[in-house]
Amino acid sequence: MRTLRLVYFAWVRERIGKAEEEVVPPASVGTVGDLMRWLAQRGEEYAHAFENPRVIRAAVDRSHARPDATIAGAREIAFFPPMTGG
Amino acid sequence: MTTTIRLQRETFDAGAEAAAIARGRTDVGAVVAFTGICRGEEDGQPIAALTLEHYPGMAEAEIARHVAEAQRRWPLLGVTVIHRFGRIEPGDNIVLVVTASSHRQAAFAAAEFLMDYLKTRAPFWKQVESAAGTVWVAAKETDDAAAERWTKSAGREAAE
């Protein structure tokens, strides 16, 4: 089994109620989108955070990643709202 | 090219950073410095402060990727990007982009390119603090459009 480090930012972090955690998703979870769907059914706070997956952005090992991106070999996956820096 | 990327809680001196990028060299003919400043109102309502959250590690890497892309597109001699995080009050600096080149066109264009990408791709999130409480700033479609135009014009610039 592989352990993934998950990190959350802004209102995704607030809704889930934690900034980071380690999870061991089942082998059937192969992409960023799969991971979001798997997380969404882990509890009310996750369902709330991922209720509209289209507005969630992701990064795999600190690079932007689309929902169809693979998580094979990934160590750190981040979920956050669209960015508002600058 | 000299590149400086700093993420920091404390403010910066835009004038000093602009002067530093050309100090001691005679090939720089143009320096453009853009400073983003915290406004005292958001959507017509007065605000007390902004709090910027960022993704340490990825923020530096993402900015470095865009600086490298700017360097591929324009003949730059120096780039400085400073982005603050934490609580920032109206009138205080948020972000600085300084670009140096032999001629002004490259310096202007690269500074605008970097700012457009910082707005939409650098992992920072603004939260507004006001009398009504705190609320996360929603991403603006106009910012996405501003970043998108650099994608569309990539071929044209390469041909110039």
gemmi code that builds the backbone of each chain (N, CA, C; Angstrom):
import gemmi

chains = {
    "A": [
        ("MET", (0.851, -1.200, 0.000), (0.000, 0.000, 0.000), (0.885, 1.247, 0.000)),
        ("ARG", (0.418, 2.291, -0.660), (1.208, 3.520, -0.731), (0.568, 4.571, 0.170)),
        ("THR", (1.420, 5.329, 0.820), (0.942, 6.411, 1.676), (1.097, 7.721, 0.927)),
        ("LEU", (0.013, 8.495, 0.876), (0.030, 9.795, 0.215), (-0.091, 10.884, 1.259)),
        ("ARG", (0.702, 11.922, 1.092), (0.543, 13.093, 1.949), (-0.394, 14.062, 1.226)),
        ("LEU", (-1.466, 14.453, 1.895), (-2.417, 15.405, 1.318), (-2.300, 16.731, 2.053)),
        ("VAL", (-2.311, 17.816, 1.301), (-2.289, 19.151, 1.920), (-3.433, 19.974, 1.343)),
        ("TYR", (-4.035, 20.781, 2.198), (-5.212, 21.571, 1.806), (-4.970, 23.043, 2.119)),
        ("PHE", (-5.550, 23.906, 1.275), (-5.368, 25.341, 1.476), (-6.690, 26.096, 1.387)),
        ("ALA", (-6.674, 27.287, 2.002), (-7.788, 28.247, 1.964), (-9.090, 27.566, 2.406)),
        ("TRP", (-10.208, 27.788, 1.669), (-11.468, 27.240, 2.186), (-11.564, 25.727, 2.073)),
        ("VAL", (-10.743, 25.102, 1.256), (-10.712, 23.634, 1.240), (-10.182, 23.137, 2.587)),
        ("ARG", (-9.129, 23.780, 3.075), (-8.553, 23.456, 4.381), (-9.582, 23.693, 5.495)),
        ("GLU", (-10.270, 24.830, 5.411), (-11.256, 25.160, 6.463), (-12.405, 24.157, 6.481)),
        ("ARG", (-12.898, 23.788, 5.294), (-14.035, 22.858, 5.250), (-13.647, 21.471, 5.771)),
        ("ILE", (-12.448, 21.013, 5.405), (-12.022, 19.681, 5.842), (-11.621, 19.710, 7.315)),
        ("GLY", (-11.155, 20.884, 7.760), (-10.830, 21.020, 9.178), (-9.418, 20.604, 9.521)),
        ("LYS", (-8.589, 20.411, 8.511), (-7.176, 20.129, 8.774), (-6.346, 20.599, 7.595)),
        ("ALA", (-5.067, 20.891, 7.867), (-4.191, 21.429, 6.829), (-3.487, 20.323, 6.050)),
        ("GLU", (-3.315, 19.166, 6.690), (-2.620, 18.071, 6.012), (-2.939, 16.753, 6.706)),
        ("GLU", (-2.744, 15.680, 5.995), (-2.944, 14.344, 6.554), (-2.281, 13.317, 5.640)),
        ("GLU", (-2.158, 12.103, 6.151), (-1.634, 11.019, 5.326), (-2.745, 10.008, 5.121)),
        ("VAL", (-2.885, 9.547, 3.878), (-3.941, 8.581, 3.567), (-3.356, 7.438, 2.743)),
        ("VAL", (-4.065, 6.309, 2.754), (-3.679, 5.160, 1.929), (-4.895, 4.793, 1.079)),
        ("PRO", (-5.021, 5.415, -0.102), (-6.195, 5.134, -0.939), (-6.108, 3.741, -1.560)),
        ("PRO", (-7.265, 3.157, -1.906), (-7.248, 1.846, -2.560), (-6.599, 1.923, -3.948)),
        ("ALA", (-6.178, 0.785, -4.452), (-5.460, 0.741, -5.731), (-6.299, 1.272, -6.889)),
        ("SER", (-7.633, 1.238, -6.733), (-8.514, 1.696, -7.817), (-8.458, 3.214, -8.007)),
        ("VAL", (-7.866, 3.918, -7.052), (-7.741, 5.377, -7.151), (-6.468, 5.692, -7.934)),
        ("GLY", (-6.641, 6.034, -9.227), (-5.475, 6.191, -10.095), (-5.189, 7.614, -10.536)),
        ("THR", (-6.193, 8.494, -10.422), (-6.003, 9.871, -10.900), (-6.390, 10.875, -9.809)),
        ("VAL", (-6.073, 12.131, -10.082), (-6.447, 13.216, -9.174), (-7.966, 13.245, -8.989)),
        ("GLY", (-8.712, 13.059, -10.099), (-10.175, 13.048, -10.027), (-10.698, 11.888, -9.190)),
        ("ASP", (-10.092, 10.707, -9.359), (-10.462, 9.537, -8.547), (-10.262, 9.844, -7.066)),
        ("LEU", (-9.134, 10.496, -6.777), (-8.799, 10.791, -5.384), (-9.828, 11.752, -4.777)),
        ("MET", (-10.257, 12.754, -5.571), (-11.280, 13.686, -5.083), (-12.584, 12.946, -4.784)),
        ("ARG", (-12.972, 12.047, -5.682), (-14.217, 11.293, -5.471), (-14.106, 10.378, -4.253)),
        ("TRP", (-12.945, 9.776, -4.076), (-12.728, 8.899, -2.931), (-12.759, 9.701, -1.619)),
        ("LEU", (-12.102, 10.868, -1.628), (-12.097, 11.709, -0.429), (-13.501, 12.202, -0.091)),
        ("ALA", (-14.276, 12.556, -1.146), (-15.603, 13.155, -0.932), (-16.529, 12.245, -0.137)),
        ("GLN", (-16.277, 10.916, -0.202), (-17.162, 10.024, 0.538), (-16.572, 9.577, 1.881)),
        ("ARG", (-15.566, 10.312, 2.361), (-14.966, 9.961, 3.652), (-15.669, 10.626, 4.829)),
        ("GLY", (-16.616, 11.529, 4.544), (-17.308, 12.191, 5.654), (-17.915, 13.502, 5.191)),
        ("GLU", (-18.760, 14.057, 6.065), (-19.485, 15.282, 5.711), (-18.560, 16.426, 5.348)),
        ("GLU", (-17.456, 16.581, 6.116), (-16.564, 17.713, 5.882), (-15.883, 17.581, 4.507)),
        ("TYR", (-15.561, 16.350, 4.131), (-14.947, 16.125, 2.815), (-15.986, 16.325, 1.706)),
        ("ALA", (-17.186, 15.841, 1.927), (-18.251, 16.009, 0.941), (-18.502, 17.490, 0.691)),
        ("HIS", (-18.458, 18.277, 1.777), (-18.657, 19.725, 1.665), (-17.515, 20.359, 0.862)),
        ("ALA", (-16.281, 19.985, 1.188), (-15.115, 20.567, 0.502), (-15.109, 20.239, -0.988)),
        ("PHE", (-15.539, 19.023, -1.326), (-15.447, 18.571, -2.726), (-16.807, 18.549, -3.412)),
        ("GLU", (-17.780, 19.321, -2.878), (-19.142, 19.258, -3.435), (-19.188, 19.739, -4.887)),
        ("ASN", (-18.276, 20.637, -5.255), (-18.210, 21.097, -6.648), (-16.780, 20.913, -7.156)),
        ("PRO", (-16.450, 19.687, -7.601), (-15.053, 19.375, -7.955), (-14.489, 20.297, -9.040)),
        ("ARG", (-15.367, 20.879, -9.838), (-14.864, 21.734, -10.919), (-14.171, 22.995, -10.412)),
        ("VAL", (-14.477, 23.427, -9.198), (-13.818, 24.633, -8.686), (-12.584, 24.307, -7.837)),
        ("ILE", (-12.282, 23.018, -7.696), (-11.103, 22.624, -6.926), (-9.906, 22.469, -7.860)),
        ("ARG", (-8.797, 23.076, -7.463), (-7.553, 22.913, -8.200), (-6.664, 21.930, -7.431)),
        ("ALA", (-5.747, 21.287, -8.172), (-4.885, 20.291, -7.530), (-3.443, 20.462, -7.978)),
        ("ALA", (-2.545, 20.012, -7.132), (-1.134, 19.948, -7.502), (-0.596, 18.589, -7.085)),
        ("VAL", (0.179, 17.968, -7.975), (0.840, 16.708, -7.669), (2.329, 16.995, -7.533)),
        ("ASP", (2.850, 16.701, -6.353), (4.255, 16.996, -6.055), (4.628, 18.417, -6.466)),
        ("ARG", (3.728, 19.345, -6.103), (3.978, 20.792, -6.210), (3.975, 21.325, -7.631)),
        ("SER", (3.317, 20.595, -8.552), (3.068, 21.120, -9.899), (1.567, 21.027, -10.158)),
        ("HIS", (1.009, 22.030, -10.836), (-0.414, 22.000, -11.149), (-0.768, 20.724, -11.900)),
        ("ALA", (-1.922, 20.137, -11.576), (-2.338, 18.886, -12.215), (-3.838, 18.915, -12.485)),
        ("ARG", (-4.224, 18.385, -13.630), (-5.644, 18.311, -13.985), (-6.260, 17.042, -13.374)),
        ("PRO", (-7.626, 16.979, -13.370), (-8.273, 15.808, -12.752), (-7.866, 14.473, -13.371)),
        ("ASP", (-7.489, 14.474, -14.656), (-7.130, 13.204, -15.283), (-5.654, 12.844, -15.089)),
        ("ALA", (-4.921, 13.673, -14.349), (-3.499, 13.390, -14.111), (-3.351, 12.171, -13.197)),
        ("THR", (-2.350, 11.354, -13.492), (-2.112, 10.166, -12.672), (-1.492, 10.556, -11.326)),
        ("ILE", (-1.788, 9.737, -10.311), (-1.129, 9.957, -9.025), (-0.126, 8.838, -8.739)),
        ("ALA", (0.150, 8.026, -9.761), (1.132, 6.951, -9.596), (2.487, 7.551, -9.236)),
        ("GLY", (3.059, 7.075, -8.162), (4.382, 7.544, -7.756), (4.382, 8.882, -7.028)),
        ("ALA", (3.206, 9.501, -6.894), (3.139, 10.810, -6.232), (3.354, 10.671, -4.732)),
        ("ARG", (3.928, 11.699, -4.142), (4.141, 11.708, -2.684), (3.260, 12.729, -1.994)),
        ("GLU", (3.080, 13.891, -2.638), (2.298, 14.959, -1.997), (1.280, 15.505, -2.985)),
        ("ILE", (0.022, 15.487, -2.589), (-1.038, 16.013, -3.445), (-1.768, 17.109, -2.678)),
        ("ALA", (-1.954, 18.239, -3.356), (-2.590, 19.398, -2.723), (-3.917, 19.690, -3.394)),
        ("PHE", (-4.886, 20.118, -2.592), (-6.174, 20.581, -3.119), (-6.444, 21.986, -2.587)),
        ("PHE", (-6.923, 22.856, -3.485), (-7.136, 24.255, -3.097), (-8.081, 24.923, -4.080)),
        ("PRO", (-8.641, 26.091, -3.689), (-9.514, 26.828, -4.616), (-8.675, 27.521, -5.699)),
        ("PRO", (-9.332, 28.064, -6.723), (-8.595, 28.863, -7.711), (-7.761, 29.938, -6.999)),
        ("MET", (-6.578, 30.195, -7.535), (-5.622, 31.055, -6.845), (-5.964, 32.533, -6.990)),
        ("THR", (-5.654, 33.301, -5.960), (-5.974, 34.732, -5.948), (-4.803, 35.549, -5.423)),
        ("GLY", (-3.599, 35.220, -5.894), (-2.417, 35.965, -5.455), (-2.210, 37.229, -6.267)),
        ("GLY", (-1.005, 37.751, -6.185), (-0.633, 38.926, -6.969), (-1.124, 40.230, -6.353)),
    ],
    "B": [
        ("MET", (21.445, 35.820, -16.556), (20.417, 36.677, -15.965), (20.412, 36.499, -14.450)),
        ("THR", (20.238, 37.583, -13.744), (20.129, 37.492, -12.285), (18.656, 37.363, -11.894)),
        ("THR", (18.351, 36.330, -11.126), (16.978, 36.092, -10.689), (16.918, 36.112, -9.166)),
        ("THR", (15.966, 36.858, -8.650), (15.722, 36.871, -7.210), (14.250, 36.585, -6.978)),
        ("ILE", (13.956, 35.537, -6.206), (12.572, 35.225, -5.852), (12.502, 35.131, -4.333)),
        ("ARG", (11.646, 35.933, -3.743), (11.532, 35.884, -2.282), (10.064, 35.876, -1.863)),
        ("LEU", (9.731, 34.989, -0.951), (8.420, 34.997, -0.307), (8.680, 35.409, 1.126)),
        ("GLN", (7.972, 36.401, 1.594), (8.290, 36.912, 2.927), (7.087, 37.551, 3.592)),
        ("ARG", (7.135, 37.570, 4.912), (6.070, 38.175, 5.694), (6.239, 39.699, 5.728)),
        ("GLU", (7.479, 40.156, 5.810), (7.746, 41.587, 5.966), (7.610, 42.331, 4.626)),
        ("THR", (7.510, 43.655, 4.708), (7.352, 44.443, 3.493), (8.686, 44.539, 2.750)),
        ("PHE", (8.670, 45.262, 1.616), (9.882, 45.428, 0.806), (9.980, 46.878, 0.368)),
        ("ASP", (11.169, 47.231, -0.109), (11.422, 48.581, -0.613), (11.529, 48.489, -2.137)),
        ("ALA", (10.443, 48.873, -2.824), (10.391, 48.709, -4.283), (11.510, 49.494, -4.967)),
        ("GLY", (11.772, 50.707, -4.494), (12.815, 51.536, -5.093), (14.190, 50.913, -4.960)),
        ("ALA", (14.461, 50.374, -3.776), (15.771, 49.765, -3.532), (15.958, 48.516, -4.395)),
        ("GLU", (14.865, 47.739, -4.558), (14.957, 46.520, -5.381), (15.178, 46.883, -6.852)),
        ("ALA", (14.497, 47.942, -7.324), (14.659, 48.372, -8.717), (16.080, 48.884, -8.961)),
        ("ALA", (16.625, 49.588, -7.979), (17.991, 50.104, -8.122), (19.002, 48.968, -8.109)),
        ("ALA", (18.746, 47.956, -7.273), (19.712, 46.867, -7.097), (19.890, 46.043, -8.366)),
        ("ILE", (18.815, 45.935, -9.163), (18.859, 45.030, -10.314), (19.814, 45.544, -11.403)),
        ("ALA", (20.049, 46.865, -11.427), (20.927, 47.428, -12.461), (22.272, 47.896, -11.907)),
        ("ARG", (22.436, 47.777, -10.600), (23.652, 48.308, -9.964), (24.908, 47.613, -10.486)),
        ("GLY", (25.890, 48.432, -10.834), (27.189, 47.900, -11.208), (27.249, 47.330, -12.610)),
        ("ARG", (26.221, 47.538, -13.426), (26.274, 47.019, -14.793), (25.818, 48.091, -15.776)),
        ("THR", (26.286, 47.987, -17.021), (25.990, 49.022, -18.017), (25.217, 48.472, -19.208)),
        ("ASP", (24.829, 47.198, -19.146), (24.046, 46.618, -20.247), (22.546, 46.821, -20.055)),
        ("VAL", (22.126, 47.194, -18.868), (20.695, 47.406, -18.602), (20.286, 48.784, -19.099)),
        ("GLY", (19.270, 48.802, -19.981), (18.781, 50.080, -20.486), (17.380, 50.385, -20.030)),
        ("ALA", (16.718, 49.392, -19.398), (15.337, 49.575, -18.976), (15.044, 48.726, -17.757)),
        ("VAL", (14.447, 49.346, -16.759), (13.980, 48.616, -15.576), (12.517, 48.970, -15.373)),
        ("VAL", (11.670, 47.945, -15.303), (10.255, 48.153, -14.995), (9.987, 47.544, -13.630)),
        ("ALA", (9.338, 48.320, -12.761), (8.986, 47.816, -11.423), (7.485, 47.965, -11.223)),
        ("PHE", (6.812, 46.855, -10.947), (5.378, 46.882, -10.637), (5.214, 46.534, -9.170)),
        ("THR", (4.452, 47.354, -8.448), (4.120, 47.053, -7.053), (2.620, 46.892, -6.919)),
        ("GLY", (2.179, 45.773, -6.390), (0.767, 45.564, -6.064), (0.549, 45.955, -4.610)),
        ("ILE", (-0.469, 46.782, -4.367), (-0.703, 47.353, -3.036), (-2.100, 46.987, -2.557)),
        ("CYS", (-2.240, 46.759, -1.288), (-3.540, 46.421, -0.701), (-4.456, 47.648, -0.725)),
        ("ARG", (-5.599, 47.520, -1.417), (-6.602, 48.600, -1.447), (-7.392, 48.637, -0.135)),
        ("GLY", (-7.979, 49.788, 0.133), (-8.772, 49.955, 1.349), (-10.207, 49.510, 1.191)),
        ("GLU", (-10.569, 49.105, -0.025), (-11.924, 48.580, -0.193), (-11.949, 47.444, -1.213)),
        ("GLU", (-12.936, 46.594, -1.062), (-13.121, 45.454, -1.953), (-14.603, 45.432, -2.320)),
        ("ASP", (-14.909, 45.484, -3.607), (-16.300, 45.535, -4.067), (-17.083, 46.666, -3.393)),
        ("GLY", (-16.423, 47.810, -3.242), (-17.106, 48.979, -2.703), (-17.231, 49.017, -1.192)),
        ("GLN", (-16.788, 47.975, -0.493), (-16.897, 47.926, 0.964), (-15.508, 48.119, 1.593)),
        ("PRO", (-15.425, 48.930, 2.651), (-14.129, 49.118, 3.307), (-13.619, 47.816, 3.928)),
        ("ILE", (-12.320, 47.595, 3.860), (-11.749, 46.381, 4.458), (-10.724, 46.755, 5.523)),
        ("ALA", (-10.514, 45.858, 6.469), (-9.543, 46.087, 7.544), (-8.164, 45.574, 7.133)),
        ("ALA", (-8.143, 44.452, 6.405), (-6.866, 43.846, 6.021), (-7.112, 42.691, 5.045)),
        ("LEU", (-6.037, 42.284, 4.397), (-6.016, 41.039, 3.623), (-5.088, 40.078, 4.345)),
        ("THR", (-5.439, 38.798, 4.333), (-4.488, 37.796, 4.802), (-4.192, 36.866, 3.638)),
        ("LEU", (-2.908, 36.752, 3.308), (-2.495, 35.888, 2.201), (-1.945, 34.575, 2.722)),
        ("GLU", (-2.576, 33.489, 2.263), (-2.084, 32.144, 2.555), (-1.316, 31.671, 1.325)),
        ("HIS", (-0.284, 30.875, 1.519), (0.435, 30.346, 0.354), (0.866, 28.907, 0.615)),
        ("TYR", (1.288, 28.269, -0.457), (1.735, 26.879, -0.414), (3.265, 26.907, -0.464)),
        ("PRO", (3.915, 26.845, 0.698), (5.379, 26.918, 0.716), (5.973, 25.790, -0.124)),
        ("GLY", (7.038, 26.066, -0.799), (7.642, 25.040, -1.663), (7.096, 25.134, -3.059)),
        ("MET", (5.775, 24.999, -3.210), (5.215, 25.111, -4.559), (5.219, 26.559, -5.037)),
        ("ALA", (4.973, 27.517, -4.144), (4.909, 28.919, -4.580), (6.236, 29.345, -5.211)),
        ("GLU", (7.340, 29.035, -4.550), (8.653, 29.386, -5.095), (8.879, 28.685, -6.435)),
        ("ALA", (8.531, 27.399, -6.491), (8.768, 26.607, -7.707), (7.937, 27.141, -8.864)),
        ("GLU", (6.690, 27.484, -8.584), (5.790, 27.966, -9.634), (6.263, 29.327, -10.161)),
        ("ILE", (6.677, 30.210, -9.257), (7.183, 31.513, -9.693), (8.456, 31.313, -10.529)),
        ("ALA", (9.325, 30.410, -10.089), (10.569, 30.151, -10.829), (10.277, 29.631, -12.230)),
        ("ARG", (9.242, 28.779, -12.370), (8.874, 28.270, -13.695), (8.439, 29.413, -14.606)),
        ("HIS", (7.693, 30.374, -14.057), (7.220, 31.487, -14.893), (8.333, 32.478, -15.203)),
        ("VAL", (9.259, 32.645, -14.284), (10.417, 33.500, -14.564), (11.238, 32.874, -15.698)),
        ("ALA", (11.414, 31.553, -15.647), (12.155, 30.858, -16.708), (11.438, 31.014, -18.054)),
        ("GLU", (10.105, 30.934, -18.026), (9.324, 31.108, -19.259), (9.469, 32.535, -19.796)),
        ("ALA", (9.460, 33.519, -18.910), (9.638, 34.919, -19.325), (11.013, 35.095, -19.970)),
        ("GLN", (11.991, 34.410, -19.395), (13.356, 34.511, -19.916), (13.474, 33.900, -21.315)),
        ("ARG", (12.657, 32.834, -21.559), (12.649, 32.234, -22.905), (12.015, 33.177, -23.915)),
        ("ARG", (11.022, 33.966, -23.480), (10.263, 34.813, -24.406), (10.915, 36.157, -24.692)),
        ("TRP", (11.630, 36.711, -23.709), (12.191, 38.050, -23.864), (13.655, 38.066, -23.436)),
        ("PRO", (14.446, 38.963, -24.046), (15.871, 39.056, -23.675), (16.048, 39.821, -22.364)),
        ("LEU", (15.860, 39.126, -21.249), (15.908, 39.778, -19.938), (17.302, 39.704, -19.332)),
        ("LEU", (17.653, 40.725, -18.579), (18.943, 40.755, -17.892), (18.779, 40.525, -16.397)),
        ("GLY", (17.565, 40.704, -15.914), (17.323, 40.465, -14.491), (15.840, 40.435, -14.184)),
        ("VAL", (15.462, 39.612, -13.205), (14.081, 39.567, -12.733), (14.095, 39.442, -11.207)),
        ("THR", (13.281, 40.239, -10.550), (13.070, 40.104, -9.105), (11.570, 39.968, -8.854)),
        ("VAL", (11.188, 38.935, -8.130), (9.794, 38.774, -7.722), (9.771, 38.621, -6.202)),
        ("ILE", (9.015, 39.476, -5.552), (8.833, 39.353, -4.097), (7.332, 39.292, -3.837)),
        ("HIS", (6.891, 38.264, -3.145), (5.464, 38.132, -2.823), (5.342, 37.975, -1.317)),
        ("ARG", (4.521, 38.823, -0.719), (4.331, 38.732, 0.737), (3.224, 37.745, 1.078)),
        ("PHE", (3.260, 37.245, 2.311), (2.164, 36.440, 2.831), (1.878, 36.912, 4.249)),
        ("GLY", (0.770, 36.435, 4.824), (0.374, 36.884, 6.155), (-0.603, 38.048, 6.063)),
        ("ARG", (-0.739, 38.797, 7.162), (-1.736, 39.861, 7.225), (-1.164, 41.162, 6.664)),
        ("ILE", (-1.907, 41.773, 5.749), (-1.449, 42.980, 5.058), (-2.562, 44.027, 5.133)),
        ("GLU", (-2.236, 45.217, 5.601), (-3.255, 46.258, 5.779), (-3.300, 47.188, 4.578)),
        ("PRO", (-4.449, 47.877, 4.381), (-4.574, 48.797, 3.250), (-3.403, 49.782, 3.187)),
        ("GLY", (-2.891, 49.972, 1.969), (-1.751, 50.860, 1.770), (-0.420, 50.138, 1.799)),
        ("ASP", (-0.421, 48.903, 2.291), (0.834, 48.143, 2.368), (1.085, 47.368, 1.071)),
        ("ASN", (2.373, 47.121, 0.807), (2.759, 46.356, -0.379), (2.324, 44.899, -0.272)),
        ("ILE", (1.961, 44.312, -1.436), (1.671, 42.870, -1.495), (2.717, 42.149, -2.342)),
        ("VAL", (2.963, 42.680, -3.535), (3.808, 41.957, -4.494), (4.660, 42.945, -5.286)),
        ("LEU", (5.849, 42.480, -5.654), (6.755, 43.293, -6.479), (7.296, 42.446, -7.626)),
        ("VAL", (7.230, 42.993, -8.830), (7.898, 42.378, -9.978), (8.806, 43.432, -10.589)),
        ("VAL", (10.090, 43.137, -10.684), (11.041, 44.035, -11.339), (11.677, 43.277, -12.493)),
        ("THR", (11.679, 43.888, -13.674), (12.324, 43.268, -14.831), (13.335, 44.238, -15.405)),
        ("ALA", (14.453, 43.714, -15.857), (15.497, 44.540, -16.459), (15.871, 43.965, -17.809)),
        ("SER", (16.051, 44.865, -18.783), (16.438, 44.446, -20.122), (17.235, 45.576, -20.764)),
        ("SER", (17.723, 45.332, -21.980), (18.431, 46.398, -22.679), (17.456, 47.453, -23.169)),
        ("HIS", (16.238, 46.997, -23.517), (15.242, 47.911, -24.078), (13.916, 47.763, -23.353)),
        ("ARG", (13.096, 48.818, -23.450), (11.903, 48.881, -22.609), (10.843, 47.847, -22.966)),
        ("GLN", (10.703, 47.496, -24.266), (9.595, 46.619, -24.652), (9.646, 45.291, -23.896)),
        ("ALA", (10.818, 44.694, -23.847), (10.957, 43.399, -23.174), (10.669, 43.537, -21.680)),
        ("ALA", (11.142, 44.633, -21.082), (10.955, 44.825, -19.643), (9.474, 45.019, -19.305)),
        ("PHE", (8.781, 45.852, -20.090), (7.343, 46.060, -19.868), (6.570, 44.752, -20.050)),
        ("ALA", (6.797, 44.086, -21.183), (6.020, 42.885, -21.513), (6.251, 41.781, -20.485)),
        ("ALA", (7.502, 41.573, -20.092), (7.810, 40.493, -19.155), (7.192, 40.775, -17.780)),
        ("ALA", (7.180, 42.042, -17.366), (6.587, 42.384, -16.063), (5.086, 42.096, -16.088)),
        ("GLU", (4.428, 42.449, -17.192), (2.985, 42.218, -17.286), (2.678, 40.716, -17.350)),
        ("PHE", (3.474, 39.994, -18.125), (3.341, 38.536, -18.215), (3.463, 37.895, -16.825)),
        ("LEU", (4.490, 38.277, -16.096), (4.709, 37.675, -14.772), (3.571, 38.010, -13.815)),
        ("MET", (3.080, 39.235, -13.840), (1.966, 39.595, -12.954), (0.702, 38.821, -13.315)),
        ("ASP", (0.413, 38.705, -14.614), (-0.788, 37.974, -15.023), (-0.729, 36.526, -14.544)),
        ("TYR", (0.464, 35.920, -14.610), (0.584, 34.531, -14.168), (0.592, 34.402, -12.647)),
        ("LEU", (1.163, 35.377, -11.964), (1.132, 35.328, -10.493), (-0.303, 35.334, -9.999)),
        ("LYS", (-1.158, 36.103, -10.675), (-2.563, 36.232, -10.260), (-3.321, 34.907, -10.359)),
        ("THR", (-2.988, 34.102, -11.352), (-3.832, 32.935, -11.637), (-3.150, 31.587, -11.406)),
        ("ARG", (-1.811, 31.566, -11.304), (-1.109, 30.283, -11.230), (-0.251, 30.113, -9.982)),
        ("ALA", (0.128, 31.213, -9.356), (0.950, 31.086, -8.155), (0.030, 30.734, -6.977)),
        ("PRO", (0.404, 29.712, -6.187), (-0.493, 29.242, -5.134), (-0.541, 30.169, -3.914)),
        ("PHE", (-1.326, 31.242, -4.091), (-1.616, 32.195, -3.013), (-3.119, 32.389, -2.970)),
        ("TRP", (-3.649, 32.603, -1.765), (-5.096, 32.841, -1.608), (-5.306, 34.005, -0.656)),
        ("LYS", (-6.160, 34.937, -1.112), (-6.421, 36.134, -0.310), (-7.724, 35.986, 0.472)),
        ("GLN", (-7.657, 36.354, 1.734), (-8.857, 36.402, 2.565), (-9.054, 37.849, 3.004)),
        ("VAL", (-10.269, 38.366, 2.831), (-10.572, 39.747, 3.200), (-11.138, 39.788, 4.611)),
        ("GLU", (-10.611, 40.708, 5.392), (-11.095, 40.920, 6.753), (-11.817, 42.268, 6.787)),
        ("SER", (-13.097, 42.270, 7.168), (-13.856, 43.519, 7.238), (-14.792, 43.467, 8.430)),
        ("ALA", (-15.591, 44.519, 8.592), (-16.538, 44.564, 9.712), (-17.513, 43.388, 9.646)),
        ("ALA", (-17.752, 42.886, 8.432), (-18.714, 41.791, 8.250), (-18.105, 40.421, 8.556)),
        ("GLY", (-16.799, 40.377, 8.836), (-16.138, 39.094, 9.100), (-15.043, 38.839, 8.090)),
        ("THR", (-14.718, 37.560, 7.877), (-13.675, 37.231, 6.906), (-14.265, 36.402, 5.783)),
        ("VAL", (-13.781, 36.662, 4.572), (-14.280, 35.924, 3.409), (-13.127, 35.727, 2.418)),
        ("TRP", (-13.090, 34.527, 1.807), (-12.052, 34.254, 0.805), (-12.397, 34.989, -0.484)),
        ("VAL", (-11.404, 35.601, -1.100), (-11.600, 36.311, -2.370), (-11.832, 35.282, -3.471)),
        ("ALA", (-12.864, 35.503, -4.287), (-13.132, 34.604, -5.413), (-12.220, 34.976, -6.583)),
        ("ALA", (-11.784, 33.966, -7.317), (-10.954, 34.216, -8.500), (-11.769, 34.993, -9.530)),
        ("LYS", (-11.093, 35.905, -10.213), (-11.777, 36.743, -11.207), (-11.567, 36.196, -12.615)),
        ("GLU", (-12.649, 36.142, -13.378), (-12.531, 35.678, -14.766), (-11.640, 36.613, -15.580)),
        ("THR", (-11.646, 37.910, -15.221), (-10.805, 38.854, -15.964), (-9.330, 38.527, -15.775)),
        ("ASP", (-8.965, 37.988, -14.588), (-7.575, 37.600, -14.359), (-7.216, 36.368, -15.191)),
        ("ASP", (-8.160, 35.419, -15.284), (-7.927, 34.238, -16.123), (-7.727, 34.650, -17.576)),
        ("ALA", (-8.582, 35.601, -18.027), (-8.489, 36.064, -19.411), (-7.150, 36.760, -19.655)),
        ("ALA", (-6.694, 37.522, -18.655), (-5.418, 38.235, -18.797), (-4.256, 37.251, -18.934)),
        ("ALA", (-4.291, 36.158, -18.182), (-3.228, 35.147, -18.277), (-3.347, 34.365, -19.585)),
        ("GLU", (-4.600, 34.111, -20.003), (-4.858, 33.304, -21.198), (-4.303, 33.955, -22.462)),
        ("ARG", (-4.337, 35.299, -22.515), (-3.914, 35.964, -23.761), (-2.447, 35.702, -24.076)),
        ("TRP", (-1.632, 35.396, -23.040), (-0.217, 35.105, -23.292), (-0.069, 33.749, -23.970)),
        ("THR", (-1.007, 32.846, -23.706), (-1.006, 31.536, -24.375), (-1.307, 31.723, -25.841)),
        ("LYS", (-2.371, 32.535, -26.099), (-2.796, 32.739, -27.484), (-1.745, 33.452, -28.313)),
        ("SER", (-0.962, 34.354, -27.667), (-0.018, 35.151, -28.435), (1.378, 34.524, -28.484)),
        ("ALA", (1.502, 33.299, -27.944), (2.824, 32.675, -27.869), (3.453, 32.507, -29.260)),
        ("GLY", (2.643, 32.067, -30.216), (3.165, 31.852, -31.563), (3.598, 33.149, -32.219)),
        ("ARG", (2.782, 34.186, -32.016), (3.085, 35.472, -32.630), (4.393, 36.037, -32.081)),
        ("GLU", (4.571, 35.946, -30.763), (5.779, 36.499, -30.171), (7.018, 35.747, -30.623)),
        ("ALA", (6.860, 34.435, -30.762), (8.001, 33.632, -31.188), (8.429, 34.035, -32.598)),
        ("ALA", (7.456, 34.497, -33.390), (7.746, 34.847, -34.780), (8.371, 36.229, -34.880)),
        ("GLU", (8.207, 37.050, -33.845), (8.684, 38.428, -33.936), (10.195, 38.523, -33.801)),
    ],
}
model = gemmi.Model(1)
for chain_id, residues in chains.items():
    chain = gemmi.Chain(chain_id)
    for i, (resn, *xyz) in enumerate(residues, 1):
        res = gemmi.Residue()
        res.name, res.seqid = resn, gemmi.SeqId(i, " ")
        for name, pos in zip(("N", "CA", "C"), xyz):
            atom = gemmi.Atom()
            atom.name, atom.element = name, gemmi.Element(name[0])
            atom.pos, atom.b_iso = gemmi.Position(*pos), 0.0
            res.add_atom(atom)
        chain.add_residue(res)
    model.add_chain(chain)
structure = gemmi.Structure()
structure.add_model(model)
structure.setup_entities()
